[in-house]
């Protein structure tokens, strides 16, 4: 009986994620950070002039797509489970 309790306690001390899950989580965070970095800029040197650089492809299209890709990678990293842990 004591051995069964000890074995159950050992099984419960496992991490929720494997190394690969954490690696994928880091990749997702990097993608999100890159997306936000791509949104930076476009300010005008003179406040009296309007700078149309804030409406370029990089800030309006590319950066949000990269951020969404990072979020999808994060969801995948959380939901994915290695076959050995079934």
Order of alpha helices (4+ residues) and beta strands (2+ residues): alpha-alpha-alpha
